[in-house]
Amino acid sequence: MSAGWKLLKRGDLGAFLDSLAAGAELWVPRRKGTRWDFDQYEKGTDTTFPTSIIEVSAKALFFPRRRPIARFNPKAKWSVEPVEPASEPRIVMGMHPCDVAGVRYMDRVFLANDHPDRLYEAERNRTTIIGMRCSEMKPTCHCTDRNLSPDETEGMDVVFAEAEDGLLFRALTEKDERLLGSPLLAATDAKPEAKEWPKGRHLVPGPDELMDLYDDDFWLEASDICLTCGACTFACPTCTCYLVADEKFGDEGERVTAWDSCQFLSYSRETSGHNPRRSNAARLRNRTLDKFAYSFHKHGMSSCTGCGRCVLICPIQRSFPQLGTKLKERVEEKKSKARVS
Amino acid sequence: MATTELVPRPATLVKVTNESADVMSFEMELGDGSSMDSLPGQFVEVSVQGYGEATFAVSRLAADHKRFAVSVKRMGHLTKMLHRAAEGEVVGVRGPYGKPFPVEDWKGRGVVIIGGGIGLAPLRPVVDYILGHKTDYPGLEIVFGARTPGDLLFKEDLAAWARDSFIKLHTTIDFPAEGWNSRVGFVPVVAKDLGLKPDNRVAVVCGPPIMIKLTAVALRESGWPDESIYTTLEAKMQCGIGQCGRCNIGSKLVCRDGPVFRLDQIPSDSL
């Protein structure tokens, strides 16, 4: 796309959001109690776009925590009716590059599959992503170590960025240039400020080096105080593990998918009681390797986008990226041992 | 209509058979009359409305691909509800999913089937297939064990297999029992005692994880290379289609990349 940047004056933001909401369901970041989450925009409400990631990722907008896939009447014989996919147009505005990368990863899980998930596909198809460049990296952010950057635009339809006197917008796909046709936006020569971003906060060994540590004692030591609470998996924009269950409320029954966590003991426990990942260490290893090795094998990209939410949320402050430094040390130790022996 | 693969299709139970004290087989046909094109070793997800669904190997497929069976051990909530289901009732089915046994690749080689308990369920379609193509395979040997004589599944098939001169059948139970005149001992021990030779044969093993592991040890000791040993792995599954994540062994998913694996394709600690 050759289209340049357009300026929206700060005072015109409300009117612009109102115009977007007139043609589509509009979702924006909103502070709920102590944390920020995405919420549906209501006309005339004051809206602020945080300049870096917010506590809750946009994952649930595409793959809800609890998602009905079929409905049935529990009191009747077989009466399963599939849930119709949503189709009304939707705009999600204010997703940062790491969250958009999360959606790109989910696309590989749910769409690049012999059995594409049609409900997920419908959410993707009806959604225009107006992504936001970050104007700062939080101390926990490490997208620059994950082949991303606060300026990354891949996967966005429109990008916007903070500027001195307003917000700068730029269309990235043909179909969404129309969104920027509003008279409130004026062509400008201004560009978002280019910044040097810090790197090397949470380095992790490469997939092969990590696989060499599969049988290492490291996992036992690293997992000794892990509570296996699973908070990291729910906060993660690419953790999509789910369970399937039937729920009944009187005459109404729903088959749902719901987020699950590989950190839970029950996650891989078979009916017989056999559990291939009974120990905390086995589960911590599985998730770490899934983020930084298996995801490359399965989907050609790391499933860590460097958002740092697991770092923020971990109650014992021993999240996966934080383990990276220790893992790198272990790789070096092994190398030096190999040289000696 | 575009919906997710996760929504099951209705199927009617046409025959329910008690196999043992805690195993029942359910023969069913899809409600819309469509065929179930499963290959030996593939599995389906079976639902009881209101109680969820679980993964079961297809334990038999009729020649016309209309009627198929799953054999279910009563273990938890869903299997208990299935065991209560009667002929004529409707359940939900998704699939078939997973990679089948490469029976075509085995042409010209003898096949040894080694099953323990409910582990015979995914192997019966392999036996059926070979019996339907006897000229393609030089021979079939079956080792099947269960805890007690009453736990031996598919008694009619066992009787028919015993009569078939194409098949060398060995049945065993874990401990001596009154009226039992055949072998006694755990399957891996029996497999070792039989001195099964790898000579141009493939072995197909399924049973509880410990039985698979120890049978593999016994076969290796008898000179079998891992490239000639196949198994079908049990793993907790929900989606069956490579999305929900829980059945992974490293970067492989048992539901999508398996459940059938050749031993050299999986890490030794996954057994």
Boltz contact constraints between the chains, C-beta under 6 A:
constraints:
  - contact:
      token1: [A, 69]
      token2: [B, 4]
      max_distance: 6.0
  - contact:
      token1: [A, 69]
      token2: [B, 6]
      max_distance: 6.0
  - contact:
      token1: [A, 69]
      token2: [B, 7]
      max_distance: 6.0
  - contact:
      token1: [A, 70]
      token2: [B, 7]
      max_distance: 6.0
  - contact:
      token1: [A, 72]
      token2: [B, 49]
      max_distance: 6.0
  - contact:
      token1: [A, 74]
      token2: [B, 50]
      max_distance: 6.0
  - contact:
      token1: [A, 78]
      token2: [B, 10]
      max_distance: 6.0
  - contact:
      token1: [A, 78]
      token2: [B, 49]
      max_distance: 6.0
  - contact:
      token1: [A, 78]
      token2: [B, 90]
      max_distance: 6.0
  - contact:
      token1: [A, 82]
      token2: [B, 3]
      max_distance: 6.0
  - contact:
      token1: [A, 82]
      token2: [B, 7]
      max_distance: 6.0
  - contact:
      token1: [A, 109]
      token2: [B, 243]
      max_distance: 6.0
  - contact:
      token1: [A, 113]
      token2: [B, 242]
      max_distance: 6.0
  - contact:
      token1: [A, 115]
      token2: [B, 5]
      max_distance: 6.0
  - contact:
      token1: [A, 115]
      token2: [B, 241]
      max_distance: 6.0
  - contact:
      token1: [A, 117]
      token2: [B, 4]
      max_distance: 6.0
  - contact:
      token1: [A, 118]
      token2: [B, 2]
      max_distance: 6.0
  - contact:
      token1: [A, 118]
      token2: [B, 3]
      max_distance: 6.0
  - contact:
      token1: [A, 118]
      token2: [B, 4]
      max_distance: 6.0
  - contact:
      token1: [A, 119]
      token2: [B, 4]
      max_distance: 6.0
  - contact:
      token1: [A, 241]
      token2: [B, 244]
      max_distance: 6.0
  - contact:
      token1: [A, 241]
      token2: [B, 245]
      max_distance: 6.0
  - contact:
      token1: [A, 242]
      token2: [B, 244]
      max_distance: 6.0
  - contact:
      token1: [A, 243]
      token2: [B, 238]
      max_distance: 6.0
  - contact:
      token1: [A, 244]
      token2: [B, 238]
      max_distance: 6.0
  - contact:
      token1: [A, 245]
      token2: [B, 52]
      max_distance: 6.0
  - contact:
      token1: [A, 246]
      token2: [B, 50]
      max_distance: 6.0
  - contact:
      token1: [A, 246]
      token2: [B, 51]
      max_distance: 6.0
  - contact:
      token1: [A, 246]
      token2: [B, 52]
      max_distance: 6.0
  - contact:
      token1: [A, 248]
      token2: [B, 50]
      max_distance: 6.0
  - contact:
      token1: [A, 253]
      token2: [B, 50]
      max_distance: 6.0
  - contact:
      token1: [A, 267]
      token2: [B, 246]
      max_distance: 6.0
  - contact:
      token1: [A, 268]
      token2: [B, 236]
      max_distance: 6.0
  - contact:
      token1: [A, 268]
      token2: [B, 246]
      max_distance: 6.0
  - contact:
      token1: [A, 270]
      token2: [B, 234]
      max_distance: 6.0
  - contact:
      token1: [A, 270]
      token2: [B, 236]
      max_distance: 6.0
  - contact:
      token1: [A, 271]
      token2: [B, 75]
      max_distance: 6.0
  - contact:
      token1: [A, 271]
      token2: [B, 76]
      max_distance: 6.0
  - contact:
      token1: [A, 274]
      token2: [B, 209]
      max_distance: 6.0
  - contact:
      token1: [A, 294]
      token2: [B, 251]
      max_distance: 6.0
  - contact:
      token1: [A, 297]
      token2: [B, 251]
      max_distance: 6.0
  - contact:
      token1: [A, 298]
      token2: [B, 251]
      max_distance: 6.0
